[in-house]
Amino acid sequence: FEYWKLNLSRRQLVDPQGAEIELTTCEFDMLATFVRHAGRVLTRDVLMDLTRDRNLEAFDRTIDAQIVLLRRKIETDPKRPQFI
Protein backbone atom coordinates (compact mmCIF):
# COMPACT_ATOMS: atom_id res chain seq x y z
CA PHE A 1 0.00 0.00 0.00
CA GLU A 2 1.39 3.39 -1.06
CA TYR A 3 4.90 1.94 -1.51
CA TRP A 4 4.84 0.26 1.91
CA LYS A 5 5.53 -3.48 1.87
CA LEU A 6 3.90 -5.88 4.28
CA ASN A 7 5.37 -9.38 4.21
CA LEU A 8 2.82 -11.59 5.92
CA SER A 9 4.99 -14.70 6.06
CA ARG A 10 7.95 -12.86 7.60
CA ARG A 11 5.71 -10.61 9.70
CA GLN A 12 7.68 -7.63 8.41
CA LEU A 13 6.72 -4.07 7.47
CA VAL A 14 9.04 -1.99 5.28
CA ASP A 15 8.47 1.73 4.69
CA PRO A 16 8.74 3.40 1.26
CA GLN A 17 12.42 4.24 1.92
CA GLY A 18 13.25 0.58 2.60
CA ALA A 19 13.52 0.78 6.39
CA GLU A 20 11.95 -1.97 8.45
CA ILE A 21 9.34 -0.69 10.89
CA GLU A 22 9.11 -2.56 14.17
CA LEU A 23 5.60 -3.60 15.08
CA THR A 24 4.30 -5.38 18.11
CA THR A 25 2.45 -8.63 17.52
CA CYS A 26 -0.86 -6.84 18.05
CA GLU A 27 0.07 -4.00 15.68
CA PHE A 28 1.15 -6.44 12.99
CA ASP A 29 -2.03 -8.50 13.36
CA MET A 30 -4.13 -5.35 13.15
CA LEU A 31 -2.33 -4.08 10.04
CA ALA A 32 -2.52 -7.49 8.38
CA THR A 33 -6.25 -7.55 9.07
CA PHE A 34 -6.69 -4.15 7.44
CA VAL A 35 -4.65 -5.25 4.41
CA ARG A 36 -6.61 -8.49 4.04
CA HIS A 37 -9.88 -6.55 4.22
CA ALA A 38 -8.84 -3.45 2.27
CA GLY A 39 -11.65 -1.08 1.44
CA ARG A 40 -14.02 -2.47 4.08
CA VAL A 41 -15.13 -0.71 7.22
CA LEU A 42 -14.45 -3.04 10.15
CA THR A 43 -16.22 -2.63 13.48
CA ARG A 44 -14.45 -3.08 16.81
CA ASP A 45 -16.25 -6.42 17.19
CA VAL A 46 -14.98 -7.67 13.85
CA LEU A 47 -11.45 -6.40 14.50
CA MET A 48 -11.36 -8.11 17.88
CA ASP A 49 -12.59 -11.36 16.36
CA LEU A 50 -10.10 -11.22 13.49
CA THR A 51 -7.08 -10.17 15.54
CA ARG A 52 -7.61 -11.73 18.94
CA ASP A 53 -10.27 -14.40 18.52
CA ARG A 54 -12.06 -13.37 21.68
CA ASN A 55 -15.22 -11.48 22.48
CA LEU A 56 -15.10 -7.72 22.72
CA GLU A 57 -16.33 -6.15 25.91
CA ALA A 58 -18.65 -3.16 25.51
CA PHE A 59 -16.15 -0.83 27.20
CA ASP A 60 -12.96 -2.27 25.73
CA ARG A 61 -10.94 0.44 23.97
CA THR A 62 -7.91 -1.74 23.26
CA ILE A 63 -8.63 -1.66 19.53
CA ASP A 64 -8.74 2.15 19.54
CA ALA A 65 -5.42 2.37 21.38
CA GLN A 66 -3.76 -0.07 18.98
CA ILE A 67 -4.99 1.86 15.96
CA VAL A 68 -3.60 5.11 17.43
CA LEU A 69 -0.19 3.48 17.94
CA LEU A 70 -0.22 1.95 14.48
CA ARG A 71 -1.17 5.27 12.87
CA ARG A 72 1.81 6.92 14.59
CA LYS A 73 4.08 4.43 12.86
CA ILE A 74 2.66 4.46 9.33
CA GLU A 75 0.80 7.72 8.77
CA THR A 76 2.51 10.93 7.66
CA ASP A 77 0.01 12.85 9.79
CA PRO A 78 -1.66 10.52 12.33
CA LYS A 79 -4.33 13.14 13.05
CA ARG A 80 -5.33 13.04 9.38
CA PRO A 81 -4.83 9.39 8.51
CA GLN A 82 -4.77 8.25 4.90
CA PHE A 83 -4.43 4.48 5.40
CA ILE A 84 -6.36 3.59 8.54
N, CA, C and O atoms as a Tinker XYZ file with bonds, in Angstrom:
   336  protein
     1  N      0.840000   -1.179000    0.000000    73     2
     2  CA     0.000000    0.000000    0.000000    64     1     3
     3  C      0.880000    1.235000    0.000000    63     2     4     5
     4  O      1.766000    1.377000    0.843000    81     3
     5  N      0.632000    2.133000   -0.954000    73     3     6
     6  CA     1.386000    3.387000   -1.064000    64     5     7
     7  C      2.889000    3.211000   -0.875000    63     6     8     9
     8  O      3.518000    3.964000   -0.132000    81     7
     9  N      3.458000    2.223000   -1.542000    73     7    10
    10  CA     4.902000    1.940000   -1.511000    64     9    11
    11  C      5.390000    1.297000   -0.215000    63    10    12    13
    12  O      6.585000    1.039000   -0.074000    81    11
    13  N      4.503000    1.036000    0.720000    73    11    14
    14  CA     4.845000    0.258000    1.914000    64    13    15
    15  C      4.770000   -1.204000    1.517000    63    14    16    17
    16  O      4.000000   -1.566000    0.628000    81    15
    17  N      5.559000   -2.044000    2.163000    73    15    18
    18  CA     5.531000   -3.475000    1.871000    64    17    19
    19  C      5.278000   -4.239000    3.165000    63    18    20    21
    20  O      6.001000   -4.091000    4.150000    81    19
    21  N      4.243000   -5.049000    3.135000    73    19    22
    22  CA     3.902000   -5.883000    4.278000    64    21    23
    23  C      4.105000   -7.337000    3.865000    63    22    24    25
    24  O      3.395000   -7.859000    3.005000    81    23
    25  N      5.084000   -7.978000    4.491000    73    23    26
    26  CA     5.371000   -9.381000    4.212000    64    25    27
    27  C      4.700000  -10.208000    5.298000    63    26    28    29
    28  O      5.173000  -10.261000    6.434000    81    27
    29  N      3.605000  -10.846000    4.944000    73    27    30
    30  CA     2.820000  -11.591000    5.924000    64    29    31
    31  C      3.560000  -12.818000    6.451000    63    30    32    33
    32  O      3.455000  -13.144000    7.633000    81    31
    33  N      4.295000  -13.487000    5.599000    73    31    34
    34  CA     4.987000  -14.701000    6.056000    64    33    35
    35  C      6.162000  -14.374000    6.976000    63    34    36    37
    36  O      6.455000  -15.133000    7.899000    81    35
    37  N      6.830000  -13.263000    6.733000    73    35    38
    38  CA     7.950000  -12.860000    7.598000    64    37    39
    39  C      7.516000  -11.936000    8.735000    63    38    40    41
    40  O      8.307000  -11.597000    9.616000    81    39
    41  N      6.253000  -11.538000    8.698000    73    39    42
    42  CA     5.710000  -10.607000    9.697000    64    41    43
    43  C      6.576000   -9.351000    9.746000    63    42    44    45
    44  O      7.053000   -8.941000   10.804000    81    43
    45  N      6.766000   -8.750000    8.564000    73    43    46
    46  CA     7.678000   -7.631000    8.415000    64    45    47
    47  C      6.993000   -6.500000    7.659000    63    46    48    49
    48  O      6.292000   -6.727000    6.673000    81    47
    49  N      7.209000   -5.267000    8.143000    73    47    50
    50  CA     6.717000   -4.072000    7.466000    64    49    51
    51  C      7.919000   -3.228000    7.069000    63    50    52    53
    52  O      8.795000   -2.951000    7.888000    81    51
    53  N      7.951000   -2.820000    5.790000    73    51    54
    54  CA     9.037000   -1.989000    5.275000    64    53    55
    55  C      8.426000   -0.704000    4.722000    63    54    56    57
    56  O      7.474000   -0.737000    3.941000    81    55
    57  N      8.996000    0.437000    5.145000    73    55    58
    58  CA     8.468000    1.727000    4.693000    64    57    59
    59  C      8.925000    2.026000    3.270000    63    58    60    61
    60  O      9.758000    1.299000    2.727000    81    59
    61  N      8.391000    3.092000    2.651000    73    59    62
    62  CA     8.742000    3.402000    1.261000    64    61    63
    63  C     10.238000    3.646000    1.024000    63    62    64    65
    64  O     10.710000    3.497000   -0.103000    81    63
    65  N     10.985000    4.016000    2.065000    73    63    66
    66  CA    12.423000    4.241000    1.919000    64    65    67
    67  C     13.238000    2.964000    2.120000    63    66    68    69
    68  O     14.461000    2.986000    1.982000    81    67
    69  N     12.581000    1.863000    2.441000    73    67    70
    70  CA    13.252000    0.584000    2.604000    64    69    71
    71  C     13.621000    0.228000    4.039000    63    70    72    73
    72  O     14.271000   -0.790000    4.279000    81    71
    73  N     13.214000    1.055000    4.987000    73    71    74
    74  CA    13.518000    0.778000    6.394000    64    73    75
    75  C     12.442000   -0.122000    6.993000    63    74    76    77
    76  O     11.249000    0.059000    6.753000    81    75
    77  N     12.895000   -1.089000    7.773000    73    75    78
    78  CA    11.948000   -1.970000    8.449000    64    77    79
    79  C     11.360000   -1.238000    9.652000    63    78    80    81
    80  O     12.086000   -0.618000   10.431000    81    79
    81  N     10.057000   -1.316000    9.792000    73    79    82
    82  CA     9.339000   -0.689000   10.895000    64    81    83
    83  C      8.990000   -1.773000   11.901000    63    82    84    85
    84  O      8.346000   -2.764000   11.559000    81    83
    85  N      9.416000   -1.581000   13.136000    73    83    86
    86  CA     9.114000   -2.562000   14.169000    64    85    87
    87  C      7.663000   -2.427000   14.611000    63    86    88    89
    88  O      7.184000   -1.336000   14.920000    81    87
    89  N      6.991000   -3.546000   14.629000    73    87    90
    90  CA     5.604000   -3.598000   15.078000    64    89    91
    91  C      5.478000   -4.642000   16.174000    63    90    92    93
    92  O      6.151000   -5.672000   16.147000    81    91
    93  N      4.619000   -4.368000   17.125000    73    91    94
    94  CA     4.298000   -5.385000   18.113000    64    93    95
    95  C      3.454000   -6.455000   17.420000    63    94    96    97
    96  O      2.973000   -6.252000   16.305000    81    95
    97  N      3.285000   -7.567000   18.075000    73    95    98
    98  CA     2.446000   -8.634000   17.521000    64    97    99
    99  C      1.038000   -8.115000   17.260000    63    98   100   101
   100  O      0.453000   -8.390000   16.213000    81    99
   101  N      0.507000   -7.376000   18.199000    73    99   102
   102  CA    -0.856000   -6.840000   18.053000    64   101   103
   103  C     -0.937000   -5.849000   16.896000    63   102   104   105
   104  O     -1.891000   -5.877000   16.118000    81   103
   105  N      0.063000   -4.972000   16.779000    73   103   106
   106  CA     0.070000   -4.002000   15.681000    64   105   107
   107  C      0.154000   -4.713000   14.335000    63   106   108   109
   108  O     -0.556000   -4.359000   13.394000    81   107
   109  N      1.023000   -5.713000   14.247000    73   107   110
   110  CA     1.149000   -6.445000   12.993000    64   109   111
   111  C     -0.161000   -7.132000   12.636000    63   110   112   113
   112  O     -0.621000   -7.050000   11.497000    81   111
   113  N     -0.760000   -7.807000   13.607000    73   111   114
   114  CA    -2.028000   -8.504000   13.358000    64   113   115
   115  C     -3.111000   -7.532000   12.913000    63   114   116   117
   116  O     -3.906000   -7.845000   12.027000    81   115
   117  N     -3.141000   -6.358000   13.524000    73   115   118
   118  CA    -4.134000   -5.345000   13.154000    64   117   119
   119  C     -3.897000   -4.868000   11.721000    63   118   120   121
   120  O     -4.835000   -4.796000   10.928000    81   119
   121  N     -2.644000   -4.541000   11.387000    73   119   122
   122  CA    -2.329000   -4.075000   10.042000    64   121   123
   123  C     -2.619000   -5.157000    9.004000    63   122   124   125
   124  O     -3.175000   -4.868000    7.944000    81   123
   125  N     -2.249000   -6.383000    9.301000    73   123   126
   126  CA    -2.522000   -7.494000    8.382000    64   125   127
   127  C     -4.025000   -7.656000    8.157000    63   126   128   129
   128  O     -4.461000   -7.947000    7.043000    81   127
   129  N     -4.800000   -7.471000    9.199000    73   127   130
   130  CA    -6.254000   -7.554000    9.069000    64   129   131
   131  C     -6.776000   -6.456000    8.152000    63   130   132   133
   132  O     -7.629000   -6.707000    7.301000    81   131
   133  N     -6.266000   -5.242000    8.323000    73   131   134
   134  CA    -6.694000   -4.148000    7.444000    64   133   135
   135  C     -6.294000   -4.420000    5.991000    63   134   136   137
   136  O     -7.072000   -4.145000    5.078000    81   135
   137  N     -5.111000   -4.948000    5.772000    73   135   138
   138  CA    -4.652000   -5.246000    4.413000    64   137   139
   139  C     -5.504000   -6.351000    3.793000    63   138   140   141
   140  O     -5.885000   -6.263000    2.626000    81   139
   141  N     -5.797000   -7.377000    4.562000    73   139   142
   142  CA    -6.606000   -8.488000    4.042000    64   141   143
   143  C     -8.044000   -8.058000    3.727000    63   142   144   145
   144  O     -8.712000   -8.666000    2.891000    81   143
   145  N     -8.502000   -7.024000    4.394000    73   143   146
   146  CA    -9.881000   -6.554000    4.216000    64   145   147
   147  C     -9.895000   -5.111000    3.702000    63   146   148   149
   148  O    -10.731000   -4.305000    4.110000    81   147
   149  N     -8.974000   -4.803000    2.818000    73   147   150
   150  CA    -8.837000   -3.446000    2.274000    64   149   151
   151  C    -10.153000   -2.951000    1.683000    63   150   152   153
   152  O    -10.862000   -3.679000    0.988000    81   151
   153  N    -10.452000   -1.702000    1.980000    73   151   154
   154  CA   -11.652000   -1.076000    1.435000    64   153   155
   155  C    -12.914000   -1.328000    2.226000    63   154   156   157
   156  O    -13.961000   -0.760000    1.916000    81   155
   157  N    -12.838000   -2.174000    3.248000    73   155   158
   158  CA   -14.017000   -2.466000    4.080000    64   157   159
   159  C    -13.919000   -1.720000    5.388000    63   158   160   161
   160  O    -12.832000   -1.544000    5.938000    81   159
   161  N    -15.054000   -1.285000    5.880000    73   159   162
   162  CA   -15.125000   -0.711000    7.217000    64   161   163
   163  C    -15.290000   -1.873000    8.188000    63   162   164   165
   164  O    -16.196000   -2.693000    8.038000    81   163
   165  N    -14.412000   -1.939000    9.180000    73   163   166
   166  CA   -14.450000   -3.037000   10.145000    64   165   167
   167  C    -14.798000   -2.487000   11.523000    63   166   168   169
   168  O    -14.151000   -1.561000   12.012000    81   167
   169  N    -15.813000   -3.057000   12.136000    73   167   170
   170  CA   -16.217000   -2.628000   13.478000    64   169   171
   171  C    -15.218000   -3.138000   14.510000    63   170   172   173
   172  O    -14.397000   -4.007000   14.218000    81   171
   173  N    -15.296000   -2.590000   15.714000    73   171   174
   174  CA   -14.446000   -3.082000   16.806000    64   173   175
   175  C    -14.670000   -4.577000   17.034000    63   174   176   177
   176  O    -13.719000   -5.332000   17.238000    81   175
   177  N    -15.928000   -4.991000   16.998000    73   175   178
   178  CA   -16.252000   -6.417000   17.194000    64   177   179
   179  C    -15.533000   -7.288000   16.168000    63   178   180   181
   180  O    -14.919000   -8.296000   16.518000    81   179
   181  N    -15.613000   -6.896000   14.918000    73   179   182
   182  CA   -14.981000   -7.667000   13.852000    64   181   183
   183  C    -13.463000   -7.645000   14.018000    63   182   184   185
   184  O    -12.813000   -8.682000   13.885000    81   183
   185  N    -12.897000   -6.484000   14.306000    73   183   186
   186  CA   -11.446000   -6.395000   14.503000    64   185   187
   187  C    -10.987000   -7.278000   15.655000    63   186   188   189
   188  O     -9.963000   -7.955000   15.553000    81   187
   189  N    -11.729000   -7.273000   16.736000    73   187   190
   190  CA   -11.361000   -8.106000   17.875000    64   189   191
   191  C    -11.427000   -9.581000   17.498000    63   190   192   193
   192  O    -10.540000  -10.356000   17.857000    81   191
   193  N    -12.460000   -9.965000   16.786000    73   191   194
   194  CA   -12.586000  -11.364000   16.362000    64   193   195
   195  C    -11.456000  -11.766000   15.415000    63   194   196   197
   196  O    -10.903000  -12.860000   15.531000    81   195
   197  N    -11.117000  -10.888000   14.486000    73   195   198
   198  CA   -10.102000  -11.218000   13.490000    64   197   199
   199  C     -8.675000  -11.151000   14.031000    63   198   200   201
   200  O     -7.791000  -11.842000   13.524000    81   199
   201  N     -8.442000  -10.332000   15.047000    73   199   202
   202  CA    -7.076000  -10.165000   15.545000    64   201   203
   203  C     -6.800000  -10.891000   16.846000    63   202   204   205
   204  O     -5.651000  -11.221000   17.140000    81   203
   205  N     -7.831000  -11.142000   17.623000    73   203   206
   206  CA    -7.613000  -11.731000   18.937000    64   205   207
   207  C     -8.413000  -12.997000   19.181000    63   206   208   209
   208  O     -8.117000  -13.758000   20.103000    81   207
   209  N     -9.412000  -13.222000   18.368000    73   207   210
   210  CA   -10.267000  -14.399000   18.519000    64   209   211
   211  C    -10.857000  -14.500000   19.927000    63   210   212   213
   212  O    -10.857000  -15.561000   20.552000    81   211
   213  N    -11.352000  -13.374000   20.395000    73   211   214
   214  CA   -12.064000  -13.373000   21.677000    64   213   215
   215  C    -13.160000  -12.319000   21.608000    63   214   216   217
   216  O    -13.134000  -11.439000   20.748000    81   215
   217  N    -14.098000  -12.413000   22.494000    73   215   218
   218  CA   -15.218000  -11.481000   22.476000    64   217   219
   219  C    -14.803000  -10.110000   22.964000    63   218   220   221
   220  O    -13.981000   -9.981000   23.872000    81   219
   221  N    -15.372000   -9.102000   22.361000    73   219   222
   222  CA   -15.100000   -7.717000   22.720000    64   221   223
   223  C    -16.042000   -7.280000   23.826000    63   222   224   225
   224  O    -17.254000   -7.471000   23.730000    81   223
   225  N    -15.502000   -6.711000   24.845000    73   223   226
   226  CA   -16.327000   -6.146000   25.912000    64   225   227
   227  C    -16.858000   -4.789000   25.453000    63   226   228   229
   228  O    -16.204000   -4.103000   24.668000    81   227
   229  N    -18.004000   -4.409000   25.923000    73   227   230
   230  CA   -18.645000   -3.159000   25.507000    64   229   231
   231  C    -17.768000   -1.947000   25.786000    63   230   232   233
   232  O    -17.834000   -0.964000   25.049000    81   231
   233  N    -16.953000   -1.993000   26.825000    73   231   234
   234  CA   -16.150000   -0.834000   27.196000    64   233   235
   235  C    -14.670000   -0.996000   26.830000    63   234   236   237
   236  O    -13.838000   -0.186000   27.240000    81   235
   237  N    -14.352000   -2.003000   26.088000    73   235   238
   238  CA   -12.963000   -2.269000   25.730000    64   237   239
   239  C    -12.514000   -1.293000   24.641000    63   238   240   241
   240  O    -13.099000   -1.250000   23.559000    81   239
   241  N    -11.474000   -0.513000   24.934000    73   239   242
   242  CA   -10.938000    0.445000   23.965000    64   241   243
   243  C     -9.553000    0.032000   23.483000    63   242   244   245
   244  O     -8.809000    0.851000   22.943000    81   243
   245  N     -9.212000   -1.233000   23.678000    73   243   246
   246  CA    -7.914000   -1.736000   23.257000    64   245   247
   247  C     -7.708000   -1.536000   21.763000    63   246   248   249
   248  O     -6.628000   -1.133000   21.331000    81   247
   249  N     -8.724000   -1.813000   20.986000    73   247   250
   250  CA    -8.635000   -1.657000   19.533000    64   249   251
   251  C     -8.311000   -0.213000   19.186000    63   250   252   253
   252  O     -7.448000    0.043000   18.346000    81   251
   253  N     -8.990000    0.733000   19.821000    73   251   254
   254  CA    -8.744000    2.149000   19.542000    64   253   255
   255  C     -7.293000    2.521000   19.837000    63   254   256   257
   256  O     -6.644000    3.208000   19.048000    81   255
   257  N     -6.795000    2.061000   20.978000    73   255   258
   258  CA    -5.419000    2.370000   21.375000    64   257   259
   259  C     -4.423000    1.774000   20.389000    63   258   260   261
   260  O     -3.436000    2.421000   20.040000    81   259
   261  N     -4.669000    0.554000   19.940000    73   259   262
   262  CA    -3.764000   -0.075000   18.980000    64   261   263
   263  C     -3.755000    0.665000   17.647000    63   262   264   265
   264  O     -2.705000    0.817000   17.022000    81   263
   265  N     -4.907000    1.116000   17.223000    73   263   266
   266  CA    -4.986000    1.857000   15.962000    64   265   267
   267  C     -4.232000    3.175000   16.080000    63   266   268   269
   268  O     -3.546000    3.573000   15.139000    81   267
   269  N     -4.345000    3.855000   17.208000    73   267   270
   270  CA    -3.601000    5.106000   17.427000    64   269   271
   271  C     -2.102000    4.845000   17.320000    63   270   272   273
   272  O     -1.389000    5.586000   16.644000    81   271
   273  N     -1.624000    3.801000   17.981000    73   271   274
   274  CA    -0.194000    3.479000   17.943000    64   273   275
   275  C      0.259000    3.098000   16.534000    63   274   276   277
   276  O      1.338000    3.497000   16.095000    81   275
   277  N     -0.548000    2.342000   15.844000    73   275   278
   278  CA    -0.219000    1.946000   14.475000    64   277   279
   279  C     -0.193000    3.157000   13.547000    63   278   280   281
   280  O      0.699000    3.273000   12.705000    81   279
   281  N     -1.150000    4.047000   13.691000    73   279   282
   282  CA    -1.173000    5.267000   12.872000    64   281   283
   283  C      0.091000    6.095000   13.089000    63   282   284   285
   284  O      0.616000    6.674000   12.138000    81   283
   285  N      0.580000    6.161000   14.306000    73   283   286
   286  CA     1.806000    6.919000   14.587000    64   285   287
   287  C      3.001000    6.357000   13.830000    63   286   288   289
   288  O      3.943000    7.085000   13.519000    81   287
   289  N      2.961000    5.076000   13.539000    73   287   290
   290  CA     4.078000    4.431000   12.856000    64   289   291
   291  C      3.988000    4.503000   11.340000    63   290   292   293
   292  O      5.016000    4.511000   10.663000    81   291
   293  N      2.768000    4.558000   10.788000    73   291   294
   294  CA     2.656000    4.465000    9.327000    64   293   295
   295  C      2.063000    5.693000    8.645000    63   294   296   297
   296  O      2.187000    5.835000    7.428000    81   295
   297  N      1.440000    6.559000    9.379000    73   295   298
   298  CA     0.804000    7.724000    8.766000    64   297   299
   299  C      1.752000    8.924000    8.771000    63   298   300   301
   300  O      2.479000    9.138000    9.741000    81   299
   301  N      1.744000    9.695000    7.705000    73   299   302
   302  CA     2.511000   10.933000    7.656000    64   301   303
   303  C      1.981000   11.898000    8.701000    63   302   304   305
   304  O      2.755000   12.530000    9.420000    81   303
   305  N      0.664000   12.011000    8.787000    73   303   306
   306  CA     0.008000   12.848000    9.795000    64   305   307
   307  C     -1.048000   11.984000   10.482000    63   306   308   309
   308  O     -2.153000   11.829000    9.962000    81   307
   309  N     -0.717000   11.421000   11.645000    73   307   310
   310  CA    -1.661000   10.519000   12.330000    64   309   311
   311  C     -3.006000   11.153000   12.662000    63   310   312   313
   312  O     -3.998000   10.445000   12.834000    81   311
   313  N     -3.048000   12.479000   12.754000    73   311   314
   314  CA    -4.325000   13.145000   13.054000    64   313   315
   315  C     -5.210000   13.242000   11.825000    63   314   316   317
   316  O     -6.413000   13.480000   11.930000    81   315
   317  N     -4.603000   13.054000   10.654000    73   315   318
   318  CA    -5.333000   13.040000    9.376000    64   317   319
   319  C     -4.904000   11.795000    8.599000    63   318   320   321
   320  O     -4.226000   11.888000    7.576000    81   319
   321  N     -5.307000   10.647000    9.096000    73   319   322
   322  CA    -4.832000    9.391000    8.511000    64   321   323
   323  C     -5.321000    9.162000    7.073000    63   322   324   325
   324  O     -6.449000    9.497000    6.712000    81   323
   325  N     -4.439000    8.586000    6.283000    73   323   326
   326  CA    -4.770000    8.245000    4.904000    64   325   327
   327  C     -5.006000    6.743000    4.738000    63   326   328   329
   328  O     -5.771000    6.330000    3.866000    81   327
   329  N     -4.359000    5.932000    5.561000    73   327   330
   330  CA    -4.425000    4.482000    5.404000    64   329   331
   331  C     -5.468000    3.841000    6.310000    63   330   332   333
   332  O     -6.263000    3.015000    5.862000    81   331
   333  N     -5.465000    4.220000    7.572000    73   331   334
   334  CA    -6.361000    3.593000    8.539000    64   333   335
   335  C     -7.257000    4.662000    9.147000    63   334   336
   336  O     -8.098000    4.356000    9.993000    81   335
